[in-house]
Amino acid sequence: MNIKISSVHFDADKKLLEFVDKKLNKLIKLYDDITAAEVFLRLENKQDIENKLVEIKLFIPGNDLFAKKQSKSFEESTDIVIEALRQQIIKHKEKLRGV
């Protein structure tokens, strides 16, 4: 799977990039047909504490899956987005099987 991670309005450190990569690779174990992933890590300009936004788009044959979440840390946002995508993958697999 080809993973592209972009950080907007800041430079992401290696530890954060490895964290996101590790979480995405867990989704591949769930569904082999994921061809690529685009990840956007955004630091919003709000004064709000919850200003870390993570958007992930998964490219799969026939459909693309997308989720985004904003919270107080990139790790927390990533965990929530990965869980949302996991649920979408499960629904997609059920639809393919005709359940």
C-alpha positions as CSV (number, residue, x, y, z in Angstrom):
1,M,0.0,0.0,0.0
2,N,1.2,3.5,-0.9
3,I,0.9,5.9,2.1
4,K,1.2,9.6,1.6
5,I,1.3,11.7,4.8
6,S,1.1,15.5,4.6
7,S,1.3,17.9,7.5
8,V,-0.4,21.3,7.0
9,H,0.8,24.4,9.0
10,F,3.5,22.5,10.9
11,D,6.3,19.9,10.4
12,A,5.4,16.5,11.8
13,D,8.1,14.7,13.7
14,K,9.3,11.2,12.8
15,K,7.6,9.6,15.8
16,L,4.1,10.9,14.8
17,L,4.6,9.8,11.2
18,E,5.6,6.3,12.4
19,F,2.6,6.2,14.7
20,V,0.2,7.0,11.8
21,D,2.0,4.5,9.5
22,K,1.7,1.7,12.1
23,K,-2.0,2.3,12.6
24,L,-2.7,2.3,8.9
25,N,-0.8,-0.9,8.4
26,K,-3.3,-2.6,10.9
27,L,-6.1,-1.7,8.4
28,I,-4.3,-3.6,5.7
29,K,-4.4,-6.8,7.8
30,L,-8.2,-6.3,8.0
31,Y,-8.6,-5.7,4.2
32,D,-6.0,-6.6,1.6
33,D,-7.5,-4.6,-1.3
34,I,-6.5,-1.2,0.1
35,T,-4.3,0.3,-2.7
36,A,-3.3,3.6,-1.2
37,A,-3.9,6.0,1.6
38,E,-3.7,9.8,1.9
39,V,-3.3,11.3,5.3
40,F,-3.6,15.0,6.2
41,L,-2.4,16.2,9.6
42,R,-3.7,19.7,10.1
43,L,-3.0,22.2,12.8
44,E,-6.0,24.5,12.9
45,N,-5.5,28.2,13.8
46,K,-8.2,28.2,16.4
47,Q,-7.4,29.1,20.0
48,D,-9.3,25.9,20.9
49,I,-7.4,23.2,22.7
50,E,-8.8,20.6,20.2
51,N,-7.1,22.0,17.2
52,K,-5.4,18.9,15.8
53,L,-7.3,17.5,12.8
54,V,-6.6,14.2,11.0
55,E,-8.1,13.3,7.7
56,I,-7.5,9.9,6.1
57,K,-8.7,8.7,2.7
58,L,-8.4,5.1,1.8
59,F,-8.4,4.0,-1.9
60,I,-10.0,0.7,-2.5
61,P,-11.3,-0.8,-5.8
62,G,-14.8,0.6,-6.5
63,N,-15.0,2.9,-3.6
64,D,-12.9,5.3,-1.5
65,L,-13.3,5.5,2.3
66,F,-12.9,8.8,4.2
67,A,-12.9,9.9,7.8
68,K,-11.7,12.9,9.7
69,K,-11.6,13.8,13.4
70,Q,-10.4,16.8,15.4
71,S,-9.2,16.5,19.0
72,K,-6.5,17.7,21.4
73,S,-3.7,15.4,20.1
74,F,-2.8,13.9,16.7
75,E,-2.5,10.5,18.3
76,E,-6.0,10.6,19.7
77,S,-7.5,11.9,16.4
78,T,-5.6,9.2,14.5
79,D,-7.0,6.5,16.8
80,I,-10.6,7.7,16.3
81,V,-10.2,8.0,12.5
82,I,-8.7,4.6,12.2
83,E,-11.6,3.1,14.2
84,A,-14.1,4.9,12.0
85,L,-12.4,3.5,8.9
86,R,-12.3,0.1,10.4
87,Q,-16.1,0.2,10.8
88,Q,-16.4,1.4,7.2
89,I,-14.2,-1.5,5.9
90,I,-16.3,-4.0,7.8
91,K,-19.5,-2.6,6.2
92,H,-17.9,-2.6,2.8
93,K,-16.8,-6.2,3.2
94,E,-20.3,-7.2,4.3
95,K,-21.8,-5.4,1.2
96,L,-19.4,-7.3,-1.1
97,R,-20.5,-10.6,0.5
98,G,-24.2,-9.6,0.1
99,V,-25.0,-9.7,3.9
